Amino acid sequence: FRKVGTRAAQSISKVVAAGILWRDAKGNALELKVALGSMAPTVRRLRALEDFCTGKTMTPEVIHTATKLIARDVASIDDIRSSAHYRLKVSENILSDFLKEDS
């Protein structure tokens, strides 16, 4: 789980990400579930990214391609808290770091 906001104590977020990744003994993704909040009117699962990553080893190329799939499932919003472009870039960075963990 990751939250990006103006201040840690503030309840309003610019981006929220939650995910879980199960890997096999070789490091291949067995199952992946990821959702983003504060990007759209409701929380969104990243099904295109999940489907793409399943069965793959998280190489830099796979991670790069996977993060570019975020836009298929989430149309980032502009509002007083942040721009759509900022939210998308932050989401890509958060998910890239998440997919790299323990790879």
C-alpha positions as CSV (number, residue, x, y, z in Angstrom):
1,F,0.0,0.0,0.0
2,R,1.3,3.5,-0.9
3,K,-0.3,6.9,-0.4
4,V,1.0,10.1,-1.9
5,G,-0.4,13.3,-0.6
6,T,0.6,16.8,0.4
7,R,1.2,15.8,4.0
8,A,1.3,12.3,5.7
9,A,-1.3,13.4,8.2
10,Q,-3.7,14.7,5.6
11,S,-6.5,12.3,4.7
12,I,-6.9,13.5,1.2
13,S,-4.6,11.7,-1.2
14,K,-3.3,12.6,-4.7
15,V,-2.7,8.9,-5.4
16,V,-3.3,5.7,-3.5
17,A,-2.1,2.3,-4.7
18,A,-2.6,-1.2,-3.2
19,G,-1.3,-4.4,-4.6
20,I,-0.3,-8.0,-3.9
21,L,1.9,-10.1,-6.1
22,W,2.5,-13.9,-5.7
23,R,5.6,-15.3,-7.3
24,D,6.7,-18.8,-8.0
25,A,10.2,-20.1,-7.0
26,K,11.7,-18.8,-10.2
27,G,10.3,-15.3,-9.6
28,N,7.5,-15.4,-12.2
29,A,4.3,-13.6,-11.3
30,L,1.7,-16.3,-10.4
31,E,-1.0,-13.8,-9.6
32,L,-1.1,-10.0,-9.4
33,K,-3.9,-7.7,-8.1
34,V,-3.4,-3.9,-8.2
35,A,-5.8,-1.0,-7.6
36,L,-5.5,2.7,-7.7
37,G,-7.5,5.3,-5.8
38,S,-7.7,9.1,-6.1
39,M,-7.2,8.8,-9.8
40,A,-10.9,8.6,-10.9
41,P,-14.3,9.0,-9.2
42,T,-13.9,5.5,-7.8
43,V,-11.1,3.0,-7.1
44,R,-10.0,1.1,-10.2
45,R,-8.4,-2.3,-10.6
46,L,-5.6,-2.4,-13.2
47,R,-6.7,-5.5,-15.0
48,A,-4.7,-4.9,-18.2
49,L,-1.5,-4.6,-16.1
50,E,-2.5,-7.7,-14.0
51,D,-3.1,-9.8,-17.1
52,F,0.0,-8.6,-18.9
53,C,2.3,-9.4,-15.8
54,T,0.9,-12.8,-15.0
55,G,3.3,-15.6,-15.8
56,K,6.2,-13.2,-16.5
57,T,9.4,-12.4,-14.7
58,M,9.6,-8.8,-13.7
59,T,12.4,-7.7,-16.0
60,P,13.0,-3.9,-16.6
61,E,11.3,-4.3,-20.0
62,V,8.2,-6.1,-18.6
63,I,7.9,-3.5,-15.8
64,H,8.2,-0.6,-18.3
65,T,5.5,-2.0,-20.5
66,A,3.3,-2.9,-17.6
67,T,3.3,0.6,-16.2
68,K,2.3,2.1,-19.5
69,L,-0.8,-0.1,-19.3
70,I,-2.2,1.9,-16.4
71,A,-3.9,4.3,-18.7
72,R,-6.0,1.5,-20.2
73,D,-7.8,1.0,-16.9
74,V,-7.7,4.5,-15.3
75,A,-8.5,7.9,-16.9
76,S,-6.6,10.2,-14.5
77,I,-8.5,13.2,-13.3
78,D,-7.5,16.8,-12.9
79,D,-8.7,18.5,-9.8
80,I,-7.6,21.0,-7.1
81,R,-5.3,18.4,-5.5
82,S,-3.3,17.5,-8.6
83,S,-3.2,17.2,-12.4
84,A,-4.0,14.1,-14.3
85,H,-0.5,14.0,-15.8
86,Y,1.1,14.1,-12.3
87,R,-1.2,11.4,-11.0
88,L,-0.3,9.1,-13.9
89,K,3.4,9.6,-13.6
90,V,3.3,9.0,-9.8
91,S,1.2,5.8,-10.4
92,E,3.8,4.6,-12.9
93,N,6.6,5.2,-10.4
94,I,4.8,3.6,-7.5
95,L,3.9,0.5,-9.5
96,S,7.4,0.2,-11.1
97,D,8.9,0.2,-7.6
98,F,6.3,-2.3,-6.4
99,L,7.0,-4.7,-9.3
100,K,10.8,-4.5,-8.8
101,E,10.5,-5.5,-5.1
102,D,12.1,-8.9,-4.5
103,S,12.6,-9.5,-8.2
